[in-house]
Structure formats: structure tokens, C-alpha cells
Amino acid sequence: MHYTGTVYRNPYEPPSSLLEITQGCSHNRCKFCNMYSAVRFQPSPIEWIREDLAEIASIYPDTQRLQLLSADPFVLSFEKLDEICDLIHEYLPKIKIMTMAARVDNIADKSVEELKILKNKGIVELNLGAESGDDWTLNRVNKGYFGNDIVEQCQKLDEAGIEYWLTFLNGVAGKSHTREHAINSAKIFSQCNPAVVGTGGLVLFEGTGLLAQYRKGKFEPLDEKGLMEELKLFIENLDFDGRFITHHTFAMDLNNSDFKSNKQQMLEALQYGIDNLDMAKLSQIRNNKRHL
Ligand code: SF4
């Protein structure tokens, strides 16, 4: 198999083969991310994709589900994705589901009709790393789009019937904009129709712009208690009909399949954590993380 640089398997996905169709990230400029900094973005050669499909087909000929790599393969044009979908069906005739990570702006150049075609070929779910819905925050971390873009592109996915995840990056606005980040992200996400809302907590990784700003005294990160309070404020203001997942270091299980009916319970769990958890220990666990 051809894998270039970081390989990220969504830990919440059912087991499936990983097929690289692009290398690196087409944006590669978010100030909190170092995952693909060593890889130049490029589409994978079609011969590599063929070779990898032949290898998957030789081991798992009945494959029904695939995760496509790398950071944002949905950046490829409709025509290119369409061609790759056909190739996948040629090698894996039982394929039903193809999922991948995507940037919100990957959707912008595709019409609803084109999205419907891709959905019918098996692209039924995208994992959108939105990170925030607050314009100040999105601009500060150089995300490359704004809150209204998230709503606009998600509406197209809704029309096409493609499901999507939205992620919230807890702490990315620092102390100065924590309230705006929490409340405005919840407002924007609540205008969308995600199947899943996922959250993770900020870590200042080596080589990132935010770490450089922190070292110059220009970014003040939240402590563990502040992260929990921000997540609580986000959840208080969030309204959607789907599943909630989180991969924090908070040592509490907030994952659930039905956000609406578990919201109050999650808020109570977070308040318990704010009042009782060992923040120094949580901070140590967070600081030992090396990448997202
Ligand atoms: S967060 Fe996502 S879009 Fe931003 S640089 Fe990292 S991989 Fe690329």
C-alpha cells in the first residue's frame, strides 16, 4: 500500500481499509496543526490507487467500506472523484460506503447535483474539521473559511443526502475569546444538520503557529478547568439531532448516540468534572500528546 506521511484513521469509524487518494493537506496552514507539515500536497498517482485497490481486493475481495486518505481528499474535483469512485467499484464490486475527512471549502466547487452523483457512488459521509463557528477564531487560526461558509456548504450536503460530522476544537480561541468561540460555534453548528458533533481539546504542538504565538506571549491557552467550562458553554448552546463524541483527556465518558436526550446528563458530568477532577494530572496527560 502507498501511504505518505501521517496516516490518520478516524478512531470512531468501523474497521475498514485505508486508501490514499491524496497526499498531505491542500491547505496546510491552520495555526494549531502540524500533522501534514512535512508532506507536500498532491493527488496520488492513479497507478498507485490502482495498485492499492488490487492489493485490497486480493485480501478483502468483499470490502463494503473504505476510508479515503489523506487530510482532505474531497478537495479533488468532481470529475476526479467520480473517476476514482468508478475505479473503486471496478476492483471492489461490493463497496457500499466511502468516507473521508474534508475541509468545508472542499465542497464549494461542487454542485448539489454533483454531490448527489458522488453519494450514489458511495460517498455517503464526510468528516468536516470545522473546529469553530466563530469568525474571529477562524480568522485567528487561519482556517480559510468563516461560519456562514460552514452553514452554506452543509446545506448543500443536506440537499444531496450526504451525512457529515462537524468537529469543535475546544480551547483554540484561547482565554481571550473562549465565550465567543463556544457560543458562536454552537450557533453555527445548530444551523446545520450533522450526524455527529465531535470535540477534541487543543494541544500546542511543536512547529505550530499557535505555539510560536504562545512563546511570544501572544496566545494565552485555557487551563483544564477553562477547557471544561468552554465545552460546557458550547454544549449548553448546542442543539442538533445526532450523536456526540469527544476525545478529551477529561477521564469522563461524554460519548452518546443521542445528544438531545443526553444533553442535561453531559452538562452535569462536566460540572462534576469542573468541581472534582485532578486538573494537574489532566494537564500532564494533554502535554504528553504529540499530535491530534
Ligand atoms: S487542521 Fe486540517 S485543514 Fe488545517 S492544516 Fe491540519 S489537516 Fe489541513
Boltz pocket constraint, residues with backbone or C-beta under 6 A from the ligand:
constraints:
  - pocket:
      binder: B
      contacts: [[A, 25], [A, 26], [A, 27], [A, 28], [A, 29], [A, 30], [A, 33], [A, 34], [A, 35], [A, 36], [A, 71], [A, 103], [A, 129]]
      max_distance: 6.0
